[in-house]
Amino acid sequence: MVTRERVQSVLDRIRPLIQSDGGDIELVDVVDNKAKVRLTGNCVGCPSAQMTLYFGVEMTLKDEIPELEELVVV
């Protein structure tokens, strides 16, 4: 089962890497095995943000929480 606590735990480990570039990621909600996140700081409008999200954050989340279906940016 995908829980807010499990997703938050993974994001807390990833967060320092994102913050080192002046951005941040915030967990908004977990609904129906989907995690909703919001990017802040330098990540907003950054052309590399989508790659970071899907090839970094989403892959890490799915590795550690296999039942996670999707990472949604809100």
ROLO-874990 format. One record per atom (N, C-alpha, C, O): residue number from 1; atom name; x, y, z. Coordinates in Angstrom, 1 decimal. Layout:
<atom><k>NUM</k><a>CA</a><x>X</x><y>Y</y><z>Z</z></atom>
...
This chain:
<atom><k>1</k><a>N</a><x>0.8</x><y>-1.2</y><z>0.0</z></atom>
<atom><k>1</k><a>CA</a><x>0.0</x><y>0.0</y><z>0.0</z></atom>
<atom><k>1</k><a>C</a><x>0.9</x><y>1.3</y><z>0.0</z></atom>
<atom><k>1</k><a>O</a><x>1.8</x><y>1.4</y><z>0.8</z></atom>
<atom><k>2</k><a>N</a><x>0.6</x><y>2.2</y><z>-0.9</z></atom>
<atom><k>2</k><a>CA</a><x>1.3</x><y>3.4</y><z>-0.9</z></atom>
<atom><k>2</k><a>C</a><x>0.7</x><y>4.4</y><z>0.1</z></atom>
<atom><k>2</k><a>O</a><x>-0.5</x><y>4.7</y><z>0.1</z></atom>
<atom><k>3</k><a>N</a><x>1.6</x><y>4.8</y><z>1.1</z></atom>
<atom><k>3</k><a>CA</a><x>1.1</x><y>5.7</y><z>2.1</z></atom>
<atom><k>3</k><a>C</a><x>1.9</x><y>7.0</y><z>2.0</z></atom>
<atom><k>3</k><a>O</a><x>3.0</x><y>7.0</y><z>1.4</z></atom>
<atom><k>4</k><a>N</a><x>1.4</x><y>8.0</y><z>2.6</z></atom>
<atom><k>4</k><a>CA</a><x>2.0</x><y>9.3</y><z>2.6</z></atom>
<atom><k>4</k><a>C</a><x>3.4</x><y>9.2</y><z>3.3</z></atom>
<atom><k>4</k><a>O</a><x>4.4</x><y>9.8</y><z>2.9</z></atom>
<atom><k>5</k><a>N</a><x>3.4</x><y>8.4</y><z>4.4</z></atom>
<atom><k>5</k><a>CA</a><x>4.6</x><y>8.2</y><z>5.2</z></atom>
<atom><k>5</k><a>C</a><x>5.8</x><y>7.6</y><z>4.3</z></atom>
<atom><k>5</k><a>O</a><x>6.9</x><y>8.0</y><z>4.4</z></atom>
<atom><k>6</k><a>N</a><x>5.4</x><y>6.6</y><z>3.6</z></atom>
<atom><k>6</k><a>CA</a><x>6.4</x><y>5.9</y><z>2.8</z></atom>
<atom><k>6</k><a>C</a><x>7.0</x><y>6.8</y><z>1.7</z></atom>
<atom><k>6</k><a>O</a><x>8.2</x><y>6.9</y><z>1.5</z></atom>
<atom><k>7</k><a>N</a><x>6.1</x><y>7.5</y><z>1.0</z></atom>
<atom><k>7</k><a>CA</a><x>6.5</x><y>8.5</y><z>0.0</z></atom>
<atom><k>7</k><a>C</a><x>7.4</x><y>9.6</y><z>0.6</z></atom>
<atom><k>7</k><a>O</a><x>8.4</x><y>9.9</y><z>0.0</z></atom>
<atom><k>8</k><a>N</a><x>6.9</x><y>10.1</y><z>1.7</z></atom>
<atom><k>8</k><a>CA</a><x>7.6</x><y>11.2</y><z>2.3</z></atom>
<atom><k>8</k><a>C</a><x>9.0</x><y>10.8</y><z>2.7</z></atom>
<atom><k>8</k><a>O</a><x>10.0</x><y>11.5</y><z>2.6</z></atom>
<atom><k>9</k><a>N</a><x>9.2</x><y>9.5</y><z>3.2</z></atom>
<atom><k>9</k><a>CA</a><x>10.5</x><y>9.0</y><z>3.6</z></atom>
<atom><k>9</k><a>C</a><x>11.5</x><y>9.0</y><z>2.5</z></atom>
<atom><k>9</k><a>O</a><x>12.6</x><y>9.4</y><z>2.6</z></atom>
<atom><k>10</k><a>N</a><x>11.0</x><y>8.6</y><z>1.3</z></atom>
<atom><k>10</k><a>CA</a><x>11.9</x><y>8.6</y><z>0.1</z></atom>
<atom><k>10</k><a>C</a><x>12.2</x><y>10.0</y><z>-0.3</z></atom>
<atom><k>10</k><a>O</a><x>13.4</x><y>10.3</y><z>-0.6</z></atom>
<atom><k>11</k><a>N</a><x>11.2</x><y>10.9</y><z>-0.4</z></atom>
<atom><k>11</k><a>CA</a><x>11.4</x><y>12.2</y><z>-0.7</z></atom>
<atom><k>11</k><a>C</a><x>12.4</x><y>12.9</y><z>0.2</z></atom>
<atom><k>11</k><a>O</a><x>13.2</x><y>13.8</y><z>-0.2</z></atom>
<atom><k>12</k><a>N</a><x>12.3</x><y>12.6</y><z>1.5</z></atom>
<atom><k>12</k><a>CA</a><x>13.3</x><y>13.2</y><z>2.4</z></atom>
<atom><k>12</k><a>C</a><x>14.7</x><y>12.9</y><z>2.2</z></atom>
<atom><k>12</k><a>O</a><x>15.6</x><y>13.7</y><z>2.4</z></atom>
<atom><k>13</k><a>N</a><x>14.9</x><y>11.7</y><z>1.6</z></atom>
<atom><k>13</k><a>CA</a><x>16.3</x><y>11.3</y><z>1.2</z></atom>
<atom><k>13</k><a>C</a><x>16.8</x><y>11.9</y><z>-0.1</z></atom>
<atom><k>13</k><a>O</a><x>17.9</x><y>12.2</y><z>-0.2</z></atom>
<atom><k>14</k><a>N</a><x>15.8</x><y>12.2</y><z>-1.0</z></atom>
<atom><k>14</k><a>CA</a><x>16.1</x><y>12.8</y><z>-2.3</z></atom>
<atom><k>14</k><a>C</a><x>16.3</x><y>14.3</y><z>-2.1</z></atom>
<atom><k>14</k><a>O</a><x>17.1</x><y>15.0</y><z>-2.8</z></atom>
<atom><k>15</k><a>N</a><x>15.5</x><y>14.9</y><z>-1.2</z></atom>
<atom><k>15</k><a>CA</a><x>15.4</x><y>16.4</y><z>-1.1</z></atom>
<atom><k>15</k><a>C</a><x>16.8</x><y>17.1</y><z>-1.0</z></atom>
<atom><k>15</k><a>O</a><x>16.9</x><y>18.1</y><z>-1.7</z></atom>
<atom><k>16</k><a>N</a><x>17.8</x><y>16.7</y><z>-0.3</z></atom>
<atom><k>16</k><a>CA</a><x>19.0</x><y>17.4</y><z>-0.3</z></atom>
<atom><k>16</k><a>C</a><x>19.7</x><y>17.6</y><z>-1.7</z></atom>
<atom><k>16</k><a>O</a><x>20.3</x><y>18.6</y><z>-1.9</z></atom>
<atom><k>17</k><a>N</a><x>19.5</x><y>16.6</y><z>-2.5</z></atom>
<atom><k>17</k><a>CA</a><x>20.1</x><y>16.8</y><z>-3.9</z></atom>
<atom><k>17</k><a>C</a><x>19.3</x><y>17.9</y><z>-4.7</z></atom>
<atom><k>17</k><a>O</a><x>20.0</x><y>18.7</y><z>-5.4</z></atom>
<atom><k>18</k><a>N</a><x>18.0</x><y>18.0</y><z>-4.5</z></atom>
<atom><k>18</k><a>CA</a><x>17.3</x><y>19.0</y><z>-5.2</z></atom>
<atom><k>18</k><a>C</a><x>17.5</x><y>20.3</y><z>-4.6</z></atom>
<atom><k>18</k><a>O</a><x>17.7</x><y>21.3</y><z>-5.3</z></atom>
<atom><k>19</k><a>N</a><x>17.7</x><y>20.4</y><z>-3.3</z></atom>
<atom><k>19</k><a>CA</a><x>17.9</x><y>21.6</y><z>-2.6</z></atom>
<atom><k>19</k><a>C</a><x>19.3</x><y>22.2</y><z>-2.9</z></atom>
<atom><k>19</k><a>O</a><x>19.5</x><y>23.4</y><z>-2.8</z></atom>
<atom><k>20</k><a>N</a><x>20.2</x><y>21.3</y><z>-3.2</z></atom>
<atom><k>20</k><a>CA</a><x>21.6</x><y>21.8</y><z>-3.5</z></atom>
<atom><k>20</k><a>C</a><x>21.6</x><y>22.6</y><z>-4.8</z></atom>
<atom><k>20</k><a>O</a><x>22.6</x><y>23.4</y><z>-5.0</z></atom>
<atom><k>21</k><a>N</a><x>20.6</x><y>22.5</y><z>-5.6</z></atom>
<atom><k>21</k><a>CA</a><x>20.5</x><y>23.3</y><z>-6.8</z></atom>
<atom><k>21</k><a>C</a><x>19.5</x><y>24.5</y><z>-6.6</z></atom>
<atom><k>21</k><a>O</a><x>19.1</x><y>25.2</y><z>-7.6</z></atom>
<atom><k>22</k><a>N</a><x>19.1</x><y>24.7</y><z>-5.4</z></atom>
<atom><k>22</k><a>CA</a><x>18.2</x><y>25.8</y><z>-5.1</z></atom>
<atom><k>22</k><a>C</a><x>16.7</x><y>25.5</y><z>-5.2</z></atom>
<atom><k>22</k><a>O</a><x>15.9</x><y>26.5</y><z>-5.2</z></atom>
<atom><k>23</k><a>N</a><x>16.3</x><y>24.3</y><z>-5.4</z></atom>
<atom><k>23</k><a>CA</a><x>14.9</x><y>23.9</y><z>-5.6</z></atom>
<atom><k>23</k><a>C</a><x>14.5</x><y>23.1</y><z>-4.4</z></atom>
<atom><k>23</k><a>O</a><x>15.2</x><y>22.9</y><z>-3.4</z></atom>
<atom><k>24</k><a>N</a><x>13.2</x><y>22.6</y><z>-4.5</z></atom>
<atom><k>24</k><a>CA</a><x>12.7</x><y>21.8</y><z>-3.5</z></atom>
<atom><k>24</k><a>C</a><x>11.5</x><y>21.0</y><z>-4.0</z></atom>
<atom><k>24</k><a>O</a><x>11.0</x><y>21.4</y><z>-5.1</z></atom>
<atom><k>25</k><a>N</a><x>11.1</x><y>20.0</y><z>-3.3</z></atom>
<atom><k>25</k><a>CA</a><x>10.0</x><y>19.2</y><z>-3.7</z></atom>
<atom><k>25</k><a>C</a><x>9.1</x><y>19.0</y><z>-2.5</z></atom>
<atom><k>25</k><a>O</a><x>9.6</x><y>18.6</y><z>-1.4</z></atom>
<atom><k>26</k><a>N</a><x>7.8</x><y>19.1</y><z>-2.7</z></atom>
<atom><k>26</k><a>CA</a><x>6.8</x><y>19.0</y><z>-1.6</z></atom>
<atom><k>26</k><a>C</a><x>5.8</x><y>18.0</y><z>-1.9</z></atom>
<atom><k>26</k><a>O</a><x>5.2</x><y>18.0</y><z>-3.0</z></atom>
<atom><k>27</k><a>N</a><x>5.6</x><y>17.1</y><z>-1.0</z></atom>
<atom><k>27</k><a>CA</a><x>4.5</x><y>16.1</y><z>-1.2</z></atom>
<atom><k>27</k><a>C</a><x>3.2</x><y>16.7</y><z>-0.9</z></atom>
<atom><k>27</k><a>O</a><x>3.0</x><y>17.2</y><z>0.3</z></atom>
<atom><k>28</k><a>N</a><x>2.3</x><y>16.8</y><z>-1.8</z></atom>
<atom><k>28</k><a>CA</a><x>1.0</x><y>17.4</y><z>-1.7</z></atom>
<atom><k>28</k><a>C</a><x>-0.1</x><y>16.4</y><z>-1.2</z></atom>
<atom><k>28</k><a>O</a><x>-0.8</x><y>16.6</y><z>-0.3</z></atom>
<atom><k>29</k><a>N</a><x>-0.1</x><y>15.2</y><z>-1.8</z></atom>
<atom><k>29</k><a>CA</a><x>-1.1</x><y>14.2</y><z>-1.4</z></atom>
<atom><k>29</k><a>C</a><x>-0.7</x><y>12.8</y><z>-2.0</z></atom>
<atom><k>29</k><a>O</a><x>0.1</x><y>12.7</y><z>-3.0</z></atom>
<atom><k>30</k><a>N</a><x>-1.2</x><y>11.8</y><z>-1.5</z></atom>
<atom><k>30</k><a>CA</a><x>-1.1</x><y>10.4</y><z>-2.0</z></atom>
<atom><k>30</k><a>C</a><x>-2.5</x><y>9.9</y><z>-2.2</z></atom>
<atom><k>30</k><a>O</a><x>-3.2</x><y>9.7</y><z>-1.2</z></atom>
<atom><k>31</k><a>N</a><x>-2.9</x><y>9.6</y><z>-3.4</z></atom>
<atom><k>31</k><a>CA</a><x>-4.3</x><y>9.1</y><z>-3.7</z></atom>
<atom><k>31</k><a>C</a><x>-4.2</x><y>8.0</y><z>-4.7</z></atom>
<atom><k>31</k><a>O</a><x>-3.6</x><y>8.2</y><z>-5.8</z></atom>
<atom><k>32</k><a>N</a><x>-4.9</x><y>6.9</y><z>-4.5</z></atom>
<atom><k>32</k><a>CA</a><x>-5.0</x><y>5.8</y><z>-5.4</z></atom>
<atom><k>32</k><a>C</a><x>-3.7</x><y>5.4</y><z>-6.0</z></atom>
<atom><k>32</k><a>O</a><x>-3.5</x><y>5.3</y><z>-7.2</z></atom>
<atom><k>33</k><a>N</a><x>-2.7</x><y>5.2</y><z>-5.1</z></atom>
<atom><k>33</k><a>CA</a><x>-1.3</x><y>4.8</y><z>-5.5</z></atom>
<atom><k>33</k><a>C</a><x>-0.6</x><y>5.8</y><z>-6.4</z></atom>
<atom><k>33</k><a>O</a><x>0.3</x><y>5.4</y><z>-7.2</z></atom>
<atom><k>34</k><a>N</a><x>-1.0</x><y>7.0</y><z>-6.3</z></atom>
<atom><k>34</k><a>CA</a><x>-0.3</x><y>8.1</y><z>-7.1</z></atom>
<atom><k>34</k><a>C</a><x>0.1</x><y>9.2</y><z>-6.1</z></atom>
<atom><k>34</k><a>O</a><x>-0.6</x><y>9.5</y><z>-5.2</z></atom>
<atom><k>35</k><a>N</a><x>1.4</x><y>9.6</y><z>-6.3</z></atom>
<atom><k>35</k><a>CA</a><x>1.9</x><y>10.7</y><z>-5.4</z></atom>
<atom><k>35</k><a>C</a><x>1.8</x><y>12.0</y><z>-6.1</z></atom>
<atom><k>35</k><a>O</a><x>2.3</x><y>12.1</y><z>-7.3</z></atom>
<atom><k>36</k><a>N</a><x>1.2</x><y>13.0</y><z>-5.5</z></atom>
<atom><k>36</k><a>CA</a><x>1.2</x><y>14.3</y><z>-6.1</z></atom>
<atom><k>36</k><a>C</a><x>2.2</x><y>15.2</y><z>-5.4</z></atom>
<atom><k>36</k><a>O</a><x>2.2</x><y>15.3</y><z>-4.1</z></atom>
<atom><k>37</k><a>N</a><x>3.0</x><y>15.8</y><z>-6.2</z></atom>
<atom><k>37</k><a>CA</a><x>4.1</x><y>16.7</y><z>-5.6</z></atom>
<atom><k>37</k><a>C</a><x>4.1</x><y>18.1</y><z>-6.3</z></atom>
<atom><k>37</k><a>O</a><x>3.5</x><y>18.3</y><z>-7.3</z></atom>
<atom><k>38</k><a>N</a><x>4.7</x><y>19.0</y><z>-5.6</z></atom>
<atom><k>38</k><a>CA</a><x>4.8</x><y>20.4</y><z>-6.1</z></atom>
<atom><k>38</k><a>C</a><x>6.3</x><y>20.7</y><z>-6.1</z></atom>
<atom><k>38</k><a>O</a><x>7.0</x><y>20.5</y><z>-5.1</z></atom>
<atom><k>39</k><a>N</a><x>6.8</x><y>21.3</y><z>-7.1</z></atom>
<atom><k>39</k><a>CA</a><x>8.2</x><y>21.8</y><z>-7.2</z></atom>
<atom><k>39</k><a>C</a><x>8.2</x><y>23.3</y><z>-6.7</z></atom>
<atom><k>39</k><a>O</a><x>7.3</x><y>24.0</y><z>-7.1</z></atom>
<atom><k>40</k><a>N</a><x>9.2</x><y>23.7</y><z>-6.0</z></atom>
<atom><k>40</k><a>CA</a><x>9.4</x><y>25.0</y><z>-5.6</z></atom>
<atom><k>40</k><a>C</a><x>10.8</x><y>25.5</y><z>-5.9</z></atom>
<atom><k>40</k><a>O</a><x>11.7</x><y>24.7</y><z>-6.3</z></atom>
<atom><k>41</k><a>N</a><x>11.0</x><y>26.8</y><z>-5.6</z></atom>
<atom><k>41</k><a>CA</a><x>12.4</x><y>27.3</y><z>-5.8</z></atom>
<atom><k>41</k><a>C</a><x>12.8</x><y>27.3</y><z>-7.2</z></atom>
<atom><k>41</k><a>O</a><x>12.0</x><y>27.6</y><z>-8.1</z></atom>
<atom><k>42</k><a>N</a><x>14.1</x><y>27.1</y><z>-7.4</z></atom>
<atom><k>42</k><a>CA</a><x>14.7</x><y>27.1</y><z>-8.8</z></atom>
<atom><k>42</k><a>C</a><x>14.1</x><y>26.0</y><z>-9.7</z></atom>
<atom><k>42</k><a>O</a><x>14.3</x><y>26.1</y><z>-10.9</z></atom>
<atom><k>43</k><a>N</a><x>13.4</x><y>25.0</y><z>-9.1</z></atom>
<atom><k>43</k><a>CA</a><x>12.9</x><y>24.0</y><z>-10.0</z></atom>
<atom><k>43</k><a>C</a><x>11.7</x><y>24.5</y><z>-10.8</z></atom>
<atom><k>43</k><a>O</a><x>11.4</x><y>23.9</y><z>-11.9</z></atom>
<atom><k>44</k><a>N</a><x>11.0</x><y>25.5</y><z>-10.3</z></atom>
<atom><k>44</k><a>CA</a><x>9.9</x><y>26.1</y><z>-11.1</z></atom>
<atom><k>44</k><a>C</a><x>10.4</x><y>26.7</y><z>-12.4</z></atom>
<atom><k>44</k><a>O</a><x>11.2</x><y>27.6</y><z>-12.3</z></atom>
<atom><k>45</k><a>N</a><x>9.9</x><y>26.2</y><z>-13.5</z></atom>
<atom><k>45</k><a>CA</a><x>10.3</x><y>26.7</y><z>-14.8</z></atom>
<atom><k>45</k><a>C</a><x>11.7</x><y>26.2</y><z>-15.3</z></atom>
<atom><k>45</k><a>O</a><x>12.1</x><y>26.6</y><z>-16.4</z></atom>
<atom><k>46</k><a>N</a><x>12.4</x><y>25.4</y><z>-14.5</z></atom>
<atom><k>46</k><a>CA</a><x>13.7</x><y>24.9</y><z>-15.0</z></atom>
<atom><k>46</k><a>C</a><x>13.4</x><y>23.8</y><z>-16.1</z></atom>
<atom><k>46</k><a>O</a><x>12.6</x><y>22.9</y><z>-15.9</z></atom>
<atom><k>47</k><a>N</a><x>14.1</x><y>23.9</y><z>-17.2</z></atom>
<atom><k>47</k><a>CA</a><x>14.0</x><y>22.9</y><z>-18.3</z></atom>
<atom><k>47</k><a>C</a><x>14.4</x><y>21.5</y><z>-17.9</z></atom>
<atom><k>47</k><a>O</a><x>13.9</x><y>20.6</y><z>-18.5</z></atom>
<atom><k>48</k><a>N</a><x>15.2</x><y>21.4</y><z>-16.9</z></atom>
<atom><k>48</k><a>CA</a><x>15.7</x><y>20.1</y><z>-16.5</z></atom>
<atom><k>48</k><a>C</a><x>14.7</x><y>19.4</y><z>-15.4</z></atom>
<atom><k>48</k><a>O</a><x>14.9</x><y>18.3</y><z>-15.0</z></atom>
<atom><k>49</k><a>N</a><x>13.8</x><y>20.2</y><z>-14.9</z></atom>
<atom><k>49</k><a>CA</a><x>12.9</x><y>19.7</y><z>-13.8</z></atom>
<atom><k>49</k><a>C</a><x>12.2</x><y>18.4</y><z>-14.2</z></atom>
<atom><k>49</k><a>O</a><x>12.1</x><y>17.5</y><z>-13.4</z></atom>
<atom><k>50</k><a>N</a><x>11.7</x><y>18.4</y><z>-15.4</z></atom>
<atom><k>50</k><a>CA</a><x>10.9</x><y>17.2</y><z>-15.8</z></atom>
<atom><k>50</k><a>C</a><x>11.8</x><y>15.9</y><z>-15.9</z></atom>
<atom><k>50</k><a>O</a><x>11.4</x><y>14.9</y><z>-15.4</z></atom>
<atom><k>51</k><a>N</a><x>13.0</x><y>16.1</y><z>-16.3</z></atom>
<atom><k>51</k><a>CA</a><x>13.9</x><y>14.9</y><z>-16.3</z></atom>
<atom><k>51</k><a>C</a><x>14.3</x><y>14.5</y><z>-14.9</z></atom>
<atom><k>51</k><a>O</a><x>14.3</x><y>13.3</y><z>-14.6</z></atom>
<atom><k>52</k><a>N</a><x>14.5</x><y>15.5</y><z>-14.0</z></atom>
<atom><k>52</k><a>CA</a><x>14.8</x><y>15.2</y><z>-12.7</z></atom>
<atom><k>52</k><a>C</a><x>13.6</x><y>14.4</y><z>-12.0</z></atom>
<atom><k>52</k><a>O</a><x>13.8</x><y>13.5</y><z>-11.3</z></atom>
<atom><k>53</k><a>N</a><x>12.4</x><y>14.9</y><z>-12.3</z></atom>
<atom><k>53</k><a>CA</a><x>11.3</x><y>14.3</y><z>-11.7</z></atom>
<atom><k>53</k><a>C</a><x>11.1</x><y>12.9</y><z>-12.2</z></atom>
<atom><k>53</k><a>O</a><x>10.9</x><y>12.0</y><z>-11.3</z></atom>
<atom><k>54</k><a>N</a><x>11.1</x><y>12.7</y><z>-13.4</z></atom>
<atom><k>54</k><a>CA</a><x>10.8</x><y>11.3</y><z>-13.9</z></atom>
<atom><k>54</k><a>C</a><x>11.9</x><y>10.4</y><z>-14.0</z></atom>
<atom><k>54</k><a>O</a><x>11.7</x><y>9.2</y><z>-13.8</z></atom>
<atom><k>55</k><a>N</a><x>13.1</x><y>10.8</y><z>-14.2</z></atom>
<atom><k>55</k><a>CA</a><x>14.3</x><y>9.9</y><z>-14.3</z></atom>
<atom><k>55</k><a>C</a><x>15.0</x><y>9.8</y><z>-13.0</z></atom>
<atom><k>55</k><a>O</a><x>15.8</x><y>8.9</y><z>-12.8</z></atom>
<atom><k>56</k><a>N</a><x>14.7</x><y>10.7</y><z>-12.0</z></atom>
<atom><k>56</k><a>CA</a><x>15.3</x><y>10.6</y><z>-10.7</z></atom>
<atom><k>56</k><a>C</a><x>14.3</x><y>10.3</y><z>-9.6</z></atom>
<atom><k>56</k><a>O</a><x>14.4</x><y>9.2</y><z>-9.0</z></atom>
<atom><k>57</k><a>N</a><x>13.4</x><y>11.2</y><z>-9.4</z></atom>
<atom><k>57</k><a>CA</a><x>12.4</x><y>11.1</y><z>-8.3</z></atom>
<atom><k>57</k><a>C</a><x>11.5</x><y>9.9</y><z>-8.5</z></atom>
<atom><k>57</k><a>O</a><x>11.3</x><y>9.0</y><z>-7.7</z></atom>
<atom><k>58</k><a>N</a><x>10.8</x><y>9.9</y><z>-9.7</z></atom>
<atom><k>58</k><a>CA</a><x>9.8</x><y>8.8</y><z>-9.9</z></atom>
<atom><k>58</k><a>C</a><x>10.5</x><y>7.4</y><z>-9.9</z></atom>
<atom><k>58</k><a>O</a><x>9.9</x><y>6.5</y><z>-9.4</z></atom>
<atom><k>59</k><a>N</a><x>11.6</x><y>7.3</y><z>-10.6</z></atom>
<atom><k>59</k><a>CA</a><x>12.3</x><y>6.0</y><z>-10.6</z></atom>
<atom><k>59</k><a>C</a><x>12.7</x><y>5.5</y><z>-9.2</z></atom>
<atom><k>59</k><a>O</a><x>12.6</x><y>4.3</y><z>-8.9</z></atom>
<atom><k>60</k><a>N</a><x>13.2</x><y>6.4</y><z>-8.4</z></atom>
<atom><k>60</k><a>CA</a><x>13.6</x><y>6.1</y><z>-7.0</z></atom>
<atom><k>60</k><a>C</a><x>12.4</x><y>5.7</y><z>-6.2</z></atom>
<atom><k>60</k><a>O</a><x>12.4</x><y>4.7</y><z>-5.5</z></atom>
<atom><k>61</k><a>N</a><x>11.3</x><y>6.4</y><z>-6.4</z></atom>
<atom><k>61</k><a>CA</a><x>10.0</x><y>6.1</y><z>-5.6</z></atom>
<atom><k>61</k><a>C</a><x>9.5</x><y>4.7</y><z>-6.1</z></atom>
<atom><k>61</k><a>O</a><x>9.2</x><y>3.9</y><z>-5.2</z></atom>
<atom><k>62</k><a>N</a><x>9.5</x><y>4.4</y><z>-7.4</z></atom>
<atom><k>62</k><a>CA</a><x>9.0</x><y>3.1</y><z>-7.9</z></atom>
<atom><k>62</k><a>C</a><x>9.9</x><y>2.0</y><z>-7.5</z></atom>
<atom><k>62</k><a>O</a><x>9.5</x><y>0.9</y><z>-7.3</z></atom>
<atom><k>63</k><a>N</a><x>11.2</x><y>2.2</y><z>-7.4</z></atom>
<atom><k>63</k><a>CA</a><x>12.2</x><y>1.2</y><z>-6.9</z></atom>
<atom><k>63</k><a>C</a><x>11.9</x><y>0.8</y><z>-5.5</z></atom>
<atom><k>63</k><a>O</a><x>11.9</x><y>-0.4</y><z>-5.1</z></atom>
<atom><k>64</k><a>N</a><x>11.6</x><y>1.8</y><z>-4.6</z></atom>
<atom><k>64</k><a>CA</a><x>11.4</x><y>1.5</y><z>-3.2</z></atom>
<atom><k>64</k><a>C</a><x>9.9</x><y>1.3</y><z>-2.9</z></atom>
<atom><k>64</k><a>O</a><x>9.6</x><y>0.6</y><z>-1.8</z></atom>
<atom><k>65</k><a>N</a><x>9.0</x><y>1.7</y><z>-3.7</z></atom>
<atom><k>65</k><a>CA</a><x>7.6</x><y>1.5</y><z>-3.5</z></atom>
<atom><k>65</k><a>C</a><x>7.0</x><y>1.0</y><z>-4.8</z></atom>
<atom><k>65</k><a>O</a><x>6.4</x><y>1.8</y><z>-5.6</z></atom>
<atom><k>66</k><a>N</a><x>7.1</x><y>-0.3</y><z>-5.1</z></atom>
<atom><k>66</k><a>CA</a><x>6.8</x><y>-0.8</y><z>-6.4</z></atom>
<atom><k>66</k><a>C</a><x>5.3</x><y>-0.6</y><z>-6.8</z></atom>
<atom><k>66</k><a>O</a><x>4.9</x><y>-0.6</y><z>-7.9</z></atom>
<atom><k>67</k><a>N</a><x>4.4</x><y>-0.5</y><z>-5.8</z></atom>
<atom><k>67</k><a>CA</a><x>3.0</x><y>-0.4</y><z>-6.1</z></atom>
<atom><k>67</k><a>C</a><x>2.6</x><y>1.1</y><z>-6.5</z></atom>
<atom><k>67</k><a>O</a><x>1.5</x><y>1.3</y><z>-6.8</z></atom>
<atom><k>68</k><a>N</a><x>3.6</x><y>2.0</y><z>-6.4</z></atom>
<atom><k>68</k><a>CA</a><x>3.3</x><y>3.4</y><z>-6.8</z></atom>
<atom><k>68</k><a>C</a><x>3.1</x><y>3.4</y><z>-8.3</z></atom>
<atom><k>68</k><a>O</a><x>3.9</x><y>2.8</y><z>-9.1</z></atom>
<atom><k>69</k><a>N</a><x>2.0</x><y>3.9</y><z>-8.8</z></atom>
<atom><k>69</k><a>CA</a><x>1.7</x><y>3.9</y><z>-10.2</z></atom>
<atom><k>69</k><a>C</a><x>2.2</x><y>5.1</y><z>-10.9</z></atom>
<atom><k>69</k><a>O</a><x>2.7</x><y>5.0</y><z>-12.1</z></atom>
<atom><k>70</k><a>N</a><x>2.2</x><y>6.3</y><z>-10.3</z></atom>
<atom><k>70</k><a>CA</a><x>2.5</x><y>7.5</y><z>-11.0</z></atom>
<atom><k>70</k><a>C</a><x>2.9</x><y>8.6</y><z>-10.1</z></atom>
<atom><k>70</k><a>O</a><x>2.4</x><y>8.7</y><z>-9.0</z></atom>
<atom><k>71</k><a>N</a><x>3.8</x><y>9.5</y><z>-10.6</z></atom>
<atom><k>71</k><a>CA</a><x>4.2</x><y>10.7</y><z>-9.9</z></atom>
<atom><k>71</k><a>C</a><x>3.5</x><y>11.8</y><z>-10.7</z></atom>
<atom><k>71</k><a>O</a><x>3.8</x><y>12.0</y><z>-11.9</z></atom>
<atom><k>72</k><a>N</a><x>2.7</x><y>12.6</y><z>-10.0</z></atom>
<atom><k>72</k><a>CA</a><x>1.9</x><y>13.7</y><z>-10.6</z></atom>
<atom><k>72</k><a>C</a><x>2.4</x><y>15.0</y><z>-10.1</z></atom>
<atom><k>72</k><a>O</a><x>2.5</x><y>15.2</y><z>-8.9</z></atom>
<atom><k>73</k><a>N</a><x>2.7</x><y>16.0</y><z>-11.0</z></atom>
<atom><k>73</k><a>CA</a><x>3.1</x><y>17.3</y><z>-10.6</z></atom>
<atom><k>73</k><a>C</a><x>1.9</x><y>18.2</y><z>-10.6</z></atom>
<atom><k>73</k><a>O</a><x>1.2</x><y>18.3</y><z>-11.6</z></atom>
<atom><k>74</k><a>N</a><x>1.7</x><y>18.9</y><z>-9.5</z></atom>
<atom><k>74</k><a>CA</a><x>0.5</x><y>19.8</y><z>-9.4</z></atom>
<atom><k>74</k><a>C</a><x>1.0</x><y>21.2</y><z>-9.2</z></atom>
<atom><k>74</k><a>O</a><x>0.1</x><y>22.1</y><z>-9.1</z></atom>
